């Protein structure tokens, strides 16, 4: 699995919100603090809100904030919101991709790797990132 720049930026944005107690903070301020291009951060904000990881508040004291406590948001949730299921191989994402699937000795290895990566990401909360 390759972590995309979009996923990395989303994690950094949410980590910053967790660091300041959940928000709200303007997207512009978050982008500046984390070195994320503003236009990119705006798109990420929309995806985070759509995934239920963040909410927005309008007005002078508005901005983006965590939708739930930092301890309840993990890196797997963020990765899935930004780039879909965690997978190291096409054959573990798309069972119709390869006609050798029924007799493939390696397919289970890819599934096991996917499971290990997903379990690891799920074990890392935003709260834990802030504490490190």
TORKOL-4160 file (C-alpha; in steps of 0.2 Angstrom, whole numbers, padded with zeros to 4 digits, m for minus):
132
<pt num="1" X="0000" Y="0000" Z="0000"/>
<pt num="2" X="0006" Y="0017" Z="m0004"/>
<pt num="3" X="0001" Y="0031" Z="0007"/>
<pt num="4" X="m0004" Y="0045" Z="m0005"/>
<pt num="5" X="0000" Y="0063" Z="m0002"/>
<pt num="6" X="m0018" Y="0067" Z="0001"/>
<pt num="7" X="m0019" Y="0054" Z="0015"/>
<pt num="8" X="m0003" Y="0061" Z="0023"/>
<pt num="9" X="m0010" Y="0078" Z="0023"/>
<pt num="10" X="m0027" Y="0073" Z="0030"/>
<pt num="11" X="m0018" Y="0064" Z="0044"/>
<pt num="12" X="m0007" Y="0079" Z="0048"/>
<pt num="13" X="m0023" Y="0091" Z="0047"/>
<pt num="14" X="m0033" Y="0080" Z="0059"/>
<pt num="15" X="m0017" Y="0078" Z="0070"/>
<pt num="16" X="m0016" Y="0096" Z="0072"/>
<pt num="17" X="m0034" Y="0098" Z="0076"/>
<pt num="18" X="m0032" Y="0084" Z="0089"/>
<pt num="19" X="m0016" Y="0093" Z="0096"/>
<pt num="20" X="m0026" Y="0109" Z="0099"/>
<pt num="21" X="m0041" Y="0100" Z="0107"/>
<pt num="22" X="m0052" Y="0096" Z="0093"/>
<pt num="23" X="m0054" Y="0113" Z="0085"/>
<pt num="24" X="m0062" Y="0123" Z="0077"/>
<pt num="25" X="m0048" Y="0130" Z="0066"/>
<pt num="26" X="m0049" Y="0138" Z="0049"/>
<pt num="27" X="m0043" Y="0128" Z="0035"/>
<pt num="28" X="m0031" Y="0142" Z="0030"/>
<pt num="29" X="m0023" Y="0141" Z="0047"/>
<pt num="30" X="m0022" Y="0122" Z="0047"/>
<pt num="31" X="m0014" Y="0123" Z="0029"/>
<pt num="32" X="m0001" Y="0135" Z="0035"/>
<pt num="33" X="0003" Y="0126" Z="0051"/>
<pt num="34" X="0005" Y="0109" Z="0041"/>
<pt num="35" X="0013" Y="0116" Z="0025"/>
<pt num="36" X="m0002" Y="0110" Z="0015"/>
<pt num="37" X="m0007" Y="0120" Z="m0001"/>
<pt num="38" X="m0023" Y="0129" Z="0004"/>
<pt num="39" X="m0033" Y="0123" Z="m0011"/>
<pt num="40" X="m0028" Y="0105" Z="m0007"/>
<pt num="41" X="m0033" Y="0107" Z="0011"/>
<pt num="42" X="m0050" Y="0113" Z="0006"/>
<pt num="43" X="m0053" Y="0097" Z="m0004"/>
<pt num="44" X="m0047" Y="0087" Z="0010"/>
<pt num="45" X="m0059" Y="0096" Z="0022"/>
<pt num="46" X="m0074" Y="0091" Z="0011"/>
<pt num="47" X="m0068" Y="0073" Z="0011"/>
<pt num="48" X="m0066" Y="0072" Z="0029"/>
<pt num="49" X="m0083" Y="0080" Z="0032"/>
<pt num="50" X="m0091" Y="0068" Z="0020"/>
<pt num="51" X="m0082" Y="0053" Z="0029"/>
<pt num="52" X="m0089" Y="0059" Z="0046"/>
<pt num="53" X="m0071" Y="0062" Z="0053"/>
<pt num="54" X="m0073" Y="0081" Z="0054"/>
<pt num="55" X="m0087" Y="0094" Z="0054"/>
<pt num="56" X="m0087" Y="0113" Z="0050"/>
<pt num="57" X="m0093" Y="0128" Z="0059"/>
<pt num="58" X="m0097" Y="0144" Z="0050"/>
<pt num="59" X="m0094" Y="0162" Z="0056"/>
<pt num="60" X="m0080" Y="0172" Z="0063"/>
<pt num="61" X="m0075" Y="0158" Z="0076"/>
<pt num="62" X="m0079" Y="0144" Z="0063"/>
<pt num="63" X="m0068" Y="0132" Z="0054"/>
<pt num="64" X="m0065" Y="0113" Z="0054"/>
<pt num="65" X="m0066" Y="0103" Z="0070"/>
<pt num="66" X="m0065" Y="0084" Z="0074"/>
<pt num="67" X="m0082" Y="0076" Z="0073"/>
<pt num="68" X="m0078" Y="0065" Z="0088"/>
<pt num="69" X="m0064" Y="0063" Z="0101"/>
<pt num="70" X="m0046" Y="0060" Z="0094"/>
<pt num="71" X="m0046" Y="0044" Z="0103"/>
<pt num="72" X="m0060" Y="0038" Z="0092"/>
<pt num="73" X="m0052" Y="0042" Z="0076"/>
<pt num="74" X="m0038" Y="0030" Z="0069"/>
<pt num="75" X="m0027" Y="0031" Z="0054"/>
<pt num="76" X="m0036" Y="0017" Z="0045"/>
<pt num="77" X="m0052" Y="0027" Z="0045"/>
<pt num="78" X="m0042" Y="0042" Z="0038"/>
<pt num="79" X="m0034" Y="0031" Z="0025"/>
<pt num="80" X="m0050" Y="0023" Z="0019"/>
<pt num="81" X="m0058" Y="0040" Z="0018"/>
<pt num="82" X="m0044" Y="0047" Z="0008"/>
<pt num="83" X="m0039" Y="0033" Z="m0004"/>
<pt num="84" X="m0051" Y="0018" Z="m0001"/>
<pt num="85" X="m0048" Y="0001" Z="0006"/>
<pt num="86" X="m0030" Y="m0003" Z="0011"/>
<pt num="87" X="m0022" Y="m0015" Z="m0001"/>
<pt num="88" X="m0005" Y="m0020" Z="m0006"/>
<pt num="89" X="m0010" Y="m0029" Z="m0022"/>
<pt num="90" X="m0023" Y="m0027" Z="m0036"/>
<pt num="91" X="m0028" Y="m0046" Z="m0033"/>
<pt num="92" X="m0033" Y="m0043" Z="m0015"/>
<pt num="93" X="m0044" Y="m0028" Z="m0020"/>
<pt num="94" X="m0052" Y="m0035" Z="m0036"/>
<pt num="95" X="m0055" Y="m0054" Z="m0036"/>
<pt num="96" X="m0059" Y="m0054" Z="m0054"/>
<pt num="97" X="m0043" Y="m0046" Z="m0059"/>
<pt num="98" X="m0033" Y="m0063" Z="m0061"/>
<pt num="99" X="m0040" Y="m0079" Z="m0068"/>
<pt num="100" X="m0027" Y="m0089" Z="m0058"/>
<pt num="101" X="m0035" Y="m0084" Z="m0041"/>
<pt num="102" X="m0042" Y="m0101" Z="m0037"/>
<pt num="103" X="m0025" Y="m0110" Z="m0038"/>
<pt num="104" X="m0013" Y="m0095" Z="m0033"/>
<pt num="105" X="m0001" Y="m0099" Z="m0019"/>
<pt num="106" X="0003" Y="m0080" Z="m0016"/>
<pt num="107" X="m0015" Y="m0073" Z="m0015"/>
<pt num="108" X="m0016" Y="m0077" Z="0003"/>
<pt num="109" X="0000" Y="m0068" Z="0007"/>
<pt num="110" X="m0007" Y="m0052" Z="0000"/>
<pt num="111" X="m0023" Y="m0054" Z="0010"/>
<pt num="112" X="m0013" Y="m0057" Z="0026"/>
<pt num="113" X="m0002" Y="m0041" Z="0022"/>
<pt num="114" X="m0018" Y="m0031" Z="0019"/>
<pt num="115" X="m0024" Y="m0037" Z="0036"/>
<pt num="116" X="m0008" Y="m0033" Z="0045"/>
<pt num="117" X="m0007" Y="m0016" Z="0038"/>
<pt num="118" X="m0026" Y="m0012" Z="0042"/>
<pt num="119" X="m0024" Y="m0019" Z="0060"/>
<pt num="120" X="m0009" Y="m0008" Z="0063"/>
<pt num="121" X="m0017" Y="0008" Z="0056"/>
<pt num="122" X="m0032" Y="0004" Z="0066"/>
<pt num="123" X="m0022" Y="0003" Z="0082"/>
<pt num="124" X="m0015" Y="0021" Z="0080"/>
<pt num="125" X="m0027" Y="0034" Z="0085"/>
<pt num="126" X="m0025" Y="0053" Z="0083"/>
<pt num="127" X="m0024" Y="0054" Z="0102"/>
<pt num="128" X="m0009" Y="0043" Z="0101"/>
<pt num="129" X="0000" Y="0053" Z="0088"/>
<pt num="130" X="m0002" Y="0069" Z="0098"/>
<pt num="131" X="0006" Y="0060" Z="0113"/>
<pt num="132" X="0021" Y="0055" Z="0103"/>
